[in-house]
């Protein structure tokens, strides 16, 4: 501080010699966009969006209990227990007594409503997730369209903290020939490119017996722009979570081939008169587990890896919890065309089951699978992390004198931060000079015109570590010597 001394005496001035430091930003804060039972803020006010009048309000939560508090429970999948999925009691009577009882129930999976957010949050926290944002696109009576999905993306774009975008619910345009999400995919990737602090995790929304059909549809849905900010995971997962349903489910009851007394009765009615039968029915129904898109689990795995190893570690060769396996077992040969696509370059990460190892994420690529710079998710997320951290830390320099003193402070601050990352194993190189560089100065990164126009150019280069995707072991015969 410049001071004009006018009175004789002794004055103390504190001089700052320590360089400013860069605080690392959070790296694994996903934003989930989907339908909820209700939506309330911390004060209990209703924040459900209304078409044309009220936009979604993102809410930050840290646990599944928080989700239930602010957004309620699951959408009852009662329809899966109708028709061919109806719970059935088959009794054999002799002498007026039931001598044999068989209860069967096989849920009709095709009747699932497609409101997966409630289940996705459970997968997220079970796989290591922590803080996240929830954006309610509406209640369970709301249909997901391009407009409602984009409104959710617009709402979360105003929040700085999220680093991942996850769209959990099925689109109204979903069919067996297209996902219906093309506009939303492109919209999400454009937001990631504009903000440069997040990636988008997509699911393959078309289910079929052939992985190649699904892959082709997803690849056709996504345009060629901003592919380095997106990642697709396939196939869906067989979770250990039971379908949510209510006691309005109707039961079929057969006694010696004829309709029994419980035939056509609801679970609610049976519970009131025969609790043991009700519990037996519920136990059989709960054996039916729901198939879920993998994005919720993948977001949790990314958070787990970031906390245990660091954002520079690829979120692959990691186990998936709360699942029994993928819905489709993809072979190594089938994965070849999913992992590497010479035509479009759009890679799809496969989740596979391995005997003795369980279910593992077996892919680490962005949609820009043929891009040498941005092929790997860990590299893209690491650069997002460094860029955002340095950006926030250097905001104090705005309007500071554009001279050598400021340049030295900025360079020292950046080099200290990068040195810490190198020591943690985030950067390659035997010594710091091999791992990174920071350049700033007149005649180095700036011209006199740059300074006149108020620009301070800082160049930062990093040798980011990359995953060893292919391990080649070469064996040969050695003759006796």
N, C-alpha and C positions, 0 to 999 in steps of 0.2 A: 504494500500500500504506500503510495507516494504521500509523504507528510512534510509540511513546511514547519520547521521548528523555529519558534519565536521566543520562547521562554528558556532561559538557561536551566540546565538540569540534566539528569540521566534518563534516557528513554530505552525501553526494551522493544525490540522487534523480533517476532518469531518468523523464521525463514523456513519454508517448506522445501526439503531436499529429497524426500522420498517420492518415487514416481507413482502416478496413479495406477490403480490395478483394474483388471477386467474381471467382473463377476460372471461366472458361467450361468447361462440361462437354463431353465428346465428343458428337457428334451423329449419327454414322453407324456405329454398332456393331450390325449385325444379329445375330439368333440364328436359325440354321437348324435345323429339326426334321425328321428323316427317318431312314431306315434306312442302316446302314453295314455294311461287311464284318466289322469288329470294332470294339471300342472299348477304348482303353487310356488310362490317365492318364500323367503325367510319369514315374512310377516303373515303368511297364510293367504295372501291375495291371489286370486285366480289370474294366471298368466297364459292361459291357452290362447293361441293365435286365432284371429278371426280374419277370414278372407277379405282383403281390401281395407280393413280397419285396424287390426292389431297384428303386428309382426311377432315372430317367436322371440322369447327372452331366454338367452343362455343362462343356465344355472350351474355353478361349480359344486361338485360333490366329491367326497373322499371315501365313501363306502357304499355298499349295497343298501344298508339301512337308510342312508341319506336319500338314495334313489327312491326307495319305498315311501319315505316321508314326503318328498316333494312331487313324486310322479305316480305313486300307487303301485298296483300289481299288474299281472299279466292279463292279456285279453283271453277270456275263457274260450278254449278250443272245443266247445261242445260238439261242433259239427263233425269232428273226427270220430265221435262215438255214436254216429247215426248211420243208418243204412247198413253197409257191410261191416262197419266198425262197432255195431251195437254190442254192449256187454250182454252175454247170454248165460243163463243158468239152466243146466240140463240135469234134471233129477230123475232117478229111477226109484220108484216106490214099490213096496211089497208089504202087504198086510197093513196098509195105511201109514207106513213109516218110510221115510227116505233112507234107502240103503246105500245109495251112491249119489254123489253130487259133483258135477264138473262145471267150473266157471271158466269161460273163455272170453277173450276180448282182444281183438287186433285192430288198433286204430287205423282209420282211413286217412293216410298221410296226404292224399290229394286234396283233402278238405281244409288244410291249414290256411288260416287267414292271411299269413304273411306279415304279421306284426311281431317282429323279432327283437325289438329293442330291449325288452325286459330280460330276455334270455341272454342276449349279447352282453349285457352288463354283468351278468353272473359269470360268463366265460372270461370277461376282461379281468375281474377281480380275482378269480380263481387262478389265472395264469400270471399273476404278479402285478396287476394294474394298481394304480394309486389314484391321485387326483385326476378328474376328467370333467368335461362339460357335457351337459345334456341340453339338446335343443328339441323341444317338443313341436312336431309338425301338426299337432292336433290330437284329439281324442280318438278312440278306436272306431268311431263312426266316420272319421275323416278318411278320404281316399288320397293316396299319395299320387300326385301328378308332377309334371315338370315344374309347375309354378310353386307348389308347396315345398318341394325339395330345394328349389333355388332360393325360396324365402328363408329356409333354414340356413343355407350357405351364406346368404347376405347377412343374416343376424350374427353368425359366428365370425364373419370377416371383420366385424367391429371390435372383436376381442383379441388382444395381442398375445395371450399366453398359449393357446392351443398350437400343437405341432403336428397333429394328425387329424384328418377328416374321415369319418366313417359313416356311411349311409346304410342303415340297418334294415329298412323295410322294403317289401316288394312293391314295385311300381304297378300302377293300374294298366300300363301297356304291356306288362309281362305276358309272354306267350311262349310256345315251343319253338318259335322261329326268330325271336328277337327279345332282348332284355327290356327294352323300353327306356333305358337309362342313357342313351347316347347324349342327349342335350345336357343332362346332369353331369355325366362324366366330364365332358368338355368344359362345363361351367366350373366344376371343382378344380380341374387342372389349371384353368386360367387363373383362378383365385390363388392357388399355390404359387404360380409363377409371378403373379403381381406382388404378393406379400413376401415371398422368398423366405418364409419361416415355417413352412408346413408341407406335408406330403398328403396324398389321398390314398387310402387303402380301399380297393374295390373287390367285390365278390363276383364270381361267375354266376349270374342269376338264372341261367338256363340249365335245367337238369335233364340229362339223358343218359343212355347206356354207353355212349361213346364220348370220351374226353375230347376228341378232335372236333366234334360238332360244337360243343360248348366253347372251345378255344376260338374257333373261327368266328362265332357270333360275337364274343367279347371283343376280339380284335377288330371286327368290322364296326363295332359300336364306338370305339375310341378313335378320335382323329389323330393325326400325326403331330399335333402341336403339344409341346410341354410334357412329353412322355417321361422325362427324367423326374417328374414330380409325382408319378403314380406307380402303384404296384397292385397286381392282381394275384389272388390266391385261389387255389382249386385243389380238390373238390370240396363239397360241404362235409360237415362233421356229424357223426353219430354221437350225440351228447348223452350224458347220464341224467339229464333233466326230464322229468315227467311233464306231460301236457298239463296245462292249467285248464280246469273245467269247473263247472258248478253242479249243484245237486239237482239240476233240472234234467239231467241225462235220463233217458227212458231205457228200461231194461226189458230184455226178452226172457221169458221163463217157460221152459218145456218140462212137463211131467209125463213120463211114459209116452212121449210123442204128441201130447196135447198141451194146449195152453194152460199154464199153472196160475196160481193166485197172484204172483208178482208180475205177470205178463202185462206190459204196457204201463207199469208203475214207474214213477221217478225214483231216483236215489233218495230224494228227500222223504218221500212217502215210506220207502222201505226202512229208512233209518229210524223213523218214528215207531215202527212196530217190530223190527227184527234187527237189532244192532249188530249181531254176529254176521248175518248175511250181508249187511251193508259194508262191514269192514272187509269181508272176503271179496266183495265186488271192487271196492276201492283198491285193495292190494293188487288185484289182477289188472285193473286199469292203469295203475301207476307203473306197471312193468313196461308200458309203452312209452318210449322216450322220443323226444323231438329231434329231427335233423335241423342243423343250424348252419347259416353261412359262417365262414371262418374268420371274418374280419375282426369280430370282437375278441376272439382268442389271440389273434395275431397282434392286435394292439396291446394286449396284456403281456405277451411275450416280449415285445419291443421294450415295454417299461421294465420288465424283469431283467433283460439283458443290459439295458442302460444302467440300472442300479447296481448290478453285480459286476459288470465288466466295463461298460462305457458305450457311448453312442457309436463309437467307431467299430465295435464288434458287430458282425453281421448277425441279424436275428434269425439264424438258421441252424440246423442240426440241434434244435431245441425241442423238448417234449411239449406236447399239448395236453393240458390237464382238463379234467371234467368231461372227457370224451372216451369212447371205446374204440374209435377208429374213424377213418374217412368213409364216406358213403360209397365210394368207389375206389377199389384198389388199383392204382396206376402203376404199371410196370416201368422198369428202367427204359425199355425200348419206347414205350408210349410217351414217357417224359421228354424224350429227345426233342420232339417237335414242339413241345410246350415250353421248354426251357430256352431253346434257340429257334428262332424263326427267321430264316434267311430272307424271306420276302418282305415282311413288314418290320421286322426287328422287335416286335412286341413280345416280350417274354412273359410267361405265366408261371408263377411259383407253385409247385406241387406240394401237397401235404401227403405223406406216405406212411404206411404201417410197416414196421420191420420186426420180424420175429425176435423176441428177446429184448427189444429196445422200446417197443411201443410206437405211438404215433409221433412223428417228427416233422417239423417244417423242413422241407428238402429243396429250398430254393431261396436265392438272396438277390434277385435282380429287380430292377425297376422295369417299367414298360419300355424303356429305351435300352433293350437288351443288346443291341449291336453297337452302342455308343461306348467307346473306350474310356471316356471321361466319366460318364454318369451311368454306367452299367449296373452298379451295385447300390442297393438301398442304403447300406451303411455309409458309403461315400457321400451320397446325396444328403443324408441326415446329418453327417458330421459337418459338412460345409454349411448347412443351415444353422447348426449350433454355433460354429465359430463366427459366421457372418453376423448373426443376431447378437451374440455376446459382444463382439467388437463394436458393432453399430451402437448399441446402448451405452457402452463405456465411453465412446468418443463424442457423445453429444455435448459434453462440457466444453469441447474445443470450439464449438460454433460461436463465431464472433470474437474469438481470441485472435491476437496478432498473428498474422500468417508469416512468421519469421523462424529463424533457426532454433530459438528456444522452444517454441511450441512443437516444431518438428521433432526435436530431440525427445521431448516428453512423450509424444505419441509413439515414436519408434520404440522407446524403452518399454512403454506399457504393453505394446503388442508383442515384443520379443519375450518379455517375461511370461506372458500368457501362453504363447506357443511353446516356450521352453518347458513349462509345466506339463503341457499336453504330450510333448515328446518324451518326457520322463515317465509318463503314465502308459506309454506304448501306443499312442494314437497316431504318431508320425514315424515314417521310416527314416533310417539313417543312423550311422554309427556315431555321428556327432551332430550338434545342432545345425551347423552350416549345411549338412546334407539333408536335413529334415525340413527346413523352412528358411524364408528370407523376408525381411521387411525393408522396403525402399521408400524414401521420402526425401525431398529436397529440390532446390532450384538446380536445374540442369540434370537432375536424376529422374524425377517424375513430373516436374513442373517447369513451365517456361515463365518468362516475365509476364507474358499476357495472361497466363493462368492466375498469377498473383494479383494482377490488376483487376481481373474479373471475379476475384474472391474465391477461387477454387484451391483447395488443398488436396492433392492427389497422393494417396497412399497405396502402394502395391504390396500385396502379401501373397507369397507363394508357399504352398504346403505339399509335402509328399505324404499324402494320406495312405494309411495301410489299407490293403485290399484283401478280401477273403481268398483263401486257397480253395477255389471251387473244384478244381480237378487235381487229384493226387495221382501222379503217375509213378508207379514203382517198376523199375526196369531190372529184369533178371536175365542172367545169361549163364551158360555152362563155363566152368573154368577147368582147363585141363590140368592134370597132376604135374607138378614140377619137381 
